[in-house]
Amino acid sequence: VAAASIVAKHNRDEHVKKMSNIYPEYKLIDNNGYGTKKHIEVIKEKGLTELHRKSFKIKELN
């Protein structure tokens, strides 16, 4: 289980790196895809991408 967790995190991190090249304005490489204050500010300005989970509620966007 521990090895699977490490592999999953590695795969996710690699995916975030690739997506940061497609969406540089979202600063994914800096926030690793997590909802940091800066990331939420960019979402407010630019909107959601197809990568963002539509079911995840961000208080600041409501």
C-alpha positions in Angstrom: 0.0 0.0 0.0 2.8 2.4 0.9 4.5 1.8 -2.5 1.2 2.4 -4.3 0.8 5.7 -2.5 4.3 6.8 -3.5 3.7 5.8 -7.1 0.3 7.6 -7.2 1.9 10.8 -5.8 4.7 10.7 -8.3 2.2 10.2 -11.2 0.1 13.1 -9.9 3.1 15.4 -9.5 4.2 14.5 -13.1 0.8 15.3 -14.4 0.8 18.7 -12.5 4.1 19.5 -14.1 2.7 18.8 -17.6 -0.4 20.8 -16.9 1.7 23.7 -15.6 3.1 24.1 -19.1 -0.4 24.2 -20.6 -1.8 26.6 -18.0 1.2 28.6 -16.7 -1.0 31.4 -15.4 -2.4 29.1 -12.7 1.1 28.6 -11.2 0.5 24.9 -10.8 4.2 24.2 -10.4 4.3 26.5 -7.4 1.1 25.2 -5.7 1.2 21.6 -6.9 -2.4 21.9 -7.9 -3.6 22.7 -4.4 -6.0 25.5 -3.5 -3.5 28.0 -2.2 -4.5 31.7 -1.8 -2.7 32.6 -5.0 -4.3 29.7 -7.0 -7.7 30.8 -5.8 -7.0 34.4 -6.9 -6.1 33.2 -10.4 -9.3 31.0 -10.5 -11.3 34.1 -9.6 -9.6 36.1 -12.4 -9.3 33.4 -15.2 -12.1 30.9 -14.2 -11.9 27.2 -13.9 -10.2 24.9 -16.4 -11.3 21.4 -17.4 -8.8 20.2 -14.9 -10.6 21.7 -11.9 -13.1 19.6 -10.1 -16.5 21.2 -10.5 -17.8 19.5 -7.4 -15.1 21.2 -5.2 -16.6 24.2 -3.5 -14.4 27.2 -3.0 -16.0 29.7 -0.5 -14.3 32.7 -2.2 -16.0 31.9 -5.5 -19.5 31.8 -4.2 
